[in-house]
Amino acid sequence: FSNAKAPYVHNVCRFFTENKITDAQLYKMSNEEVIDLLTRIKGVGKWTVEMILMFTLGREDVFALDDLGLRQGVVKLCT
């Protein structure tokens, strides 16, 4: 990790430990609830949580509108 990112990883660990968050709790929450919860962590933005929703929690109904790769893919398909 870069010197800038390392504290953010610590923030995530601290947040999960202090709030006793488990993956089982996250699975039960709606997408918006997960986004609202995890974006409270300094260094975690909406895009990061959307990636967690898709790739960790298996939420196939998430489309990360701010994802540069997706935007570029849509442009290629439409041109």
C-alpha positions as CSV (number, residue, x, y, z in Angstrom):
1,F,0.0,0.0,0.0
2,S,1.0,3.6,-0.5
3,N,1.6,5.8,2.5
4,A,-1.8,7.4,1.8
5,K,-3.8,4.2,1.6
6,A,-2.4,2.4,4.6
7,P,-4.3,4.5,7.1
8,Y,-7.5,3.9,5.2
9,V,-7.1,0.1,5.6
10,H,-6.6,0.7,9.3
11,N,-9.8,2.8,9.3
12,V,-11.7,-0.1,7.8
13,C,-10.4,-2.6,10.3
14,R,-11.1,-0.3,13.2
15,F,-14.6,0.4,12.0
16,F,-15.5,-3.2,11.6
17,T,-14.0,-4.1,14.9
18,E,-15.5,-1.3,16.9
19,N,-19.0,-1.7,15.3
20,K,-18.8,-5.5,15.4
21,I,-19.8,-5.8,11.8
22,T,-20.0,-9.2,10.3
23,D,-20.4,-10.4,6.7
24,A,-23.7,-12.0,7.8
25,Q,-25.0,-8.5,8.7
26,L,-23.9,-7.1,5.4
27,Y,-25.7,-9.8,3.5
28,K,-28.9,-9.0,5.2
29,M,-28.7,-5.2,4.4
30,S,-30.0,-3.6,1.3
31,N,-27.5,-2.1,-1.2
32,E,-28.3,1.4,0.0
33,E,-27.9,0.4,3.7
34,V,-24.4,-1.1,2.9
35,I,-23.4,2.1,1.0
36,D,-24.6,4.3,3.8
37,L,-22.8,2.3,6.4
38,L,-19.4,1.8,4.7
39,T,-19.1,5.2,3.3
40,R,-18.9,6.5,6.9
41,I,-15.4,5.1,6.9
42,K,-12.7,7.7,6.0
43,G,-11.2,6.6,2.7
44,V,-14.1,4.5,1.5
45,G,-16.3,6.0,-1.2
46,K,-19.4,4.9,-3.1
47,W,-17.4,3.2,-5.9
48,T,-15.4,1.1,-3.4
49,V,-18.7,-0.1,-1.7
50,E,-20.2,-0.8,-5.1
51,M,-17.3,-3.1,-5.9
52,I,-17.8,-4.8,-2.5
53,L,-21.5,-5.2,-3.2
54,M,-20.8,-6.8,-6.6
55,F,-17.7,-8.9,-6.1
56,T,-17.9,-9.8,-2.4
57,L,-21.6,-9.8,-1.6
58,G,-22.6,-11.1,-5.1
59,R,-25.1,-8.4,-5.8
60,E,-25.8,-8.7,-9.5
61,D,-28.2,-5.7,-9.4
62,V,-25.4,-3.2,-8.9
63,F,-24.2,-1.0,-11.8
64,A,-21.4,1.4,-10.7
65,L,-22.2,4.4,-12.9
66,D,-19.0,6.1,-11.8
67,D,-16.7,3.2,-12.9
68,L,-14.4,4.4,-15.6
69,G,-14.1,0.9,-17.2
70,L,-17.9,0.6,-17.5
71,R,-18.2,4.0,-19.0
72,Q,-15.5,3.3,-21.5
73,G,-17.1,0.0,-22.4
74,V,-20.5,1.6,-23.0
75,V,-18.9,4.2,-25.2
76,K,-17.2,1.5,-27.3
77,L,-20.5,-0.4,-27.6
78,C,-22.3,2.8,-28.8
79,T,-19.8,4.0,-31.3
